[in-house]
């Protein structure tokens, strides 16, 4: 089955297009290095929870929107090799392609698919 990298972050609401432009530039790298699919989702219906929620998880401020993204890989080996190449790719340099959000509040992880319907 496929392997998924998931990301949740808070981006400035007023800078939605800046985020989209950044994502389109950055996501090309995922595809170039073997990703099957990259999906970036702008929060539209992200409710407040009583115990926890997406906003609390990324410490979203009132002027920020939660973004949920994932990258689908054919397998973990492809993903691991891609990540190694991406970290060495000069296009990843934050001076050349700065993140339009606070990366310290981004949550991410790799997930092995167990059900795919």
Kinemage of the C-alpha trace (Angstrom):
@kinemage 1
@onewidth
@group {chain A} dominant
@subgroup {mainchain}
@vectorlist {calphas} color= white
{ca unk a 1} P 0.000 0.000 0.000
{ca unk a 2} L 0.940 3.636 -0.316
{ca unk a 3} L 2.749 5.707 2.270
{ca unk a 4} L 1.396 9.096 3.375
{ca unk a 5} L 3.109 12.154 4.813
{ca unk a 6} L 0.606 14.385 6.597
{ca unk a 7} L 0.965 18.039 7.572
{ca unk a 8} L -1.159 20.452 9.614
{ca unk a 9} L -0.177 24.098 9.982
{ca unk a 10} L -1.578 27.587 10.503
{ca unk a 11} L -1.152 30.080 7.673
{ca unk a 12} L -2.003 33.797 7.682
{ca unk a 13} L -5.552 34.100 6.334
{ca unk a 14} L -4.750 37.316 4.473
{ca unk a 15} L -1.889 35.562 2.672
{ca unk a 16} L -3.862 32.657 1.189
{ca unk a 17} L -2.557 33.245 -2.337
{ca unk a 18} L 1.001 33.535 -1.024
{ca unk a 19} L 0.561 30.128 0.603
{ca unk a 20} L -0.885 28.636 -2.601
{ca unk a 21} L 2.006 30.007 -4.658
{ca unk a 22} L 4.524 28.626 -2.147
{ca unk a 23} L 2.805 25.234 -2.132
{ca unk a 24} L 2.764 25.009 -5.934
{ca unk a 25} L 6.485 25.766 -6.056
{ca unk a 26} L 7.388 23.427 -3.213
{ca unk a 27} L 5.055 20.560 -4.177
{ca unk a 28} L 6.765 20.234 -7.559
{ca unk a 29} L 9.719 18.822 -5.618
{ca unk a 30} L 7.592 16.082 -4.055
{ca unk a 31} L 6.332 15.073 -7.489
{ca unk a 32} L 9.794 15.296 -9.034
{ca unk a 33} L 11.149 12.931 -6.390
{ca unk a 34} L 8.413 10.321 -6.787
{ca unk a 35} L 5.232 11.415 -5.009
{ca unk a 36} L 2.073 10.122 -6.631
{ca unk a 37} L -0.097 12.958 -5.391
{ca unk a 38} L 0.143 16.128 -3.307
{ca unk a 39} L -2.950 17.741 -1.804
{ca unk a 40} L -3.099 21.106 -0.027
{ca unk a 41} L -6.371 21.964 1.758
{ca unk a 42} L -7.321 25.407 3.108
{ca unk a 43} L -9.472 25.191 6.261
{ca unk a 44} L -13.137 25.766 5.491
{ca unk a 45} L -15.037 24.034 8.299
{ca unk a 46} L -12.632 23.566 11.207
{ca unk a 47} L -14.667 23.530 14.425
{ca unk a 48} L -13.412 24.366 17.883
{ca unk a 49} L -13.188 21.301 20.109
{ca unk a 50} L -13.712 21.018 23.832
{ca unk a 51} L -10.545 19.056 24.553
{ca unk a 52} L -8.460 19.474 21.422
{ca unk a 53} L -8.804 20.404 17.764
{ca unk a 54} L -6.756 21.361 14.722
{ca unk a 55} L -6.537 25.031 15.753
{ca unk a 56} L -5.237 24.217 19.220
{ca unk a 57} L -2.798 21.674 17.820
{ca unk a 58} L -1.031 24.314 15.710
{ca unk a 59} L -1.759 27.242 18.049
{ca unk a 60} L -3.649 29.032 15.269
{ca unk a 61} L -4.210 32.718 15.890
{ca unk a 62} L -7.426 34.574 15.048
{ca unk a 63} L -5.915 35.837 11.797
{ca unk a 64} L -4.745 32.391 10.660
{ca unk a 65} L -6.384 29.496 8.826
{ca unk a 66} L -5.606 25.828 9.400
{ca unk a 67} L -4.073 24.050 6.412
{ca unk a 68} L -4.209 20.255 6.085
{ca unk a 69} L -1.940 18.668 3.510
{ca unk a 70} L -0.745 15.252 2.507
{ca unk a 71} L 1.696 13.660 0.121
{ca unk a 72} L 1.016 10.193 -1.243
{ca unk a 73} L 4.027 8.016 -2.050
{ca unk a 74} L 4.099 4.582 -3.708
{ca unk a 75} L 5.889 3.211 -0.622
{ca unk a 76} L 8.035 4.249 2.344
{ca unk a 77} L 11.306 3.462 0.572
{ca unk a 78} L 10.462 5.956 -2.200
{ca unk a 79} L 9.502 8.543 0.395
{ca unk a 80} L 12.681 8.035 2.434
{ca unk a 81} L 14.883 8.353 -0.656
{ca unk a 82} L 12.957 11.447 -1.776
{ca unk a 83} L 13.306 13.161 1.598
{ca unk a 84} L 17.057 12.622 1.551
{ca unk a 85} L 17.296 14.135 -1.937
{ca unk a 86} L 14.983 17.017 -1.041
{ca unk a 87} L 17.045 17.989 2.001
{ca unk a 88} L 20.075 18.300 -0.292
{ca unk a 89} L 18.174 20.169 -3.020
{ca unk a 90} L 19.139 23.880 -3.135
{ca unk a 91} L 15.513 24.762 -3.985
{ca unk a 92} L 14.681 23.824 -0.385
{ca unk a 93} L 16.834 26.652 0.955
{ca unk a 94} L 14.531 28.828 3.098
{ca unk a 95} L 16.447 31.911 1.919
{ca unk a 96} L 15.363 31.141 -1.637
{ca unk a 97} L 11.882 29.806 -0.863
{ca unk a 98} L 10.821 31.077 2.603
{ca unk a 99} L 7.799 29.497 4.262
{ca unk a 100} L 4.840 31.928 4.425
{ca unk a 101} L 3.842 30.516 7.834
{ca unk a 102} L 5.421 29.692 11.182
{ca unk a 103} L 7.021 26.320 10.542
{ca unk a 104} L 7.687 25.797 14.255
{ca unk a 105} L 3.943 25.203 14.746
{ca unk a 106} L 3.613 22.740 11.872
{ca unk a 107} L 2.715 19.163 12.767
{ca unk a 108} L 3.836 16.414 10.428
{ca unk a 109} L 4.353 12.690 10.296
{ca unk a 110} L 4.572 9.644 8.092
{ca unk a 111} L 1.806 7.075 8.000
{ca unk a 112} L 1.551 3.555 6.609
{ca unk a 113} L -1.802 3.061 4.925
{ca unk a 114} L -3.774 0.212 6.484
{ca unk a 115} L -7.142 0.681 4.727
{ca unk a 116} L -7.548 2.169 1.259
{ca unk a 117} L -11.005 2.004 -0.323
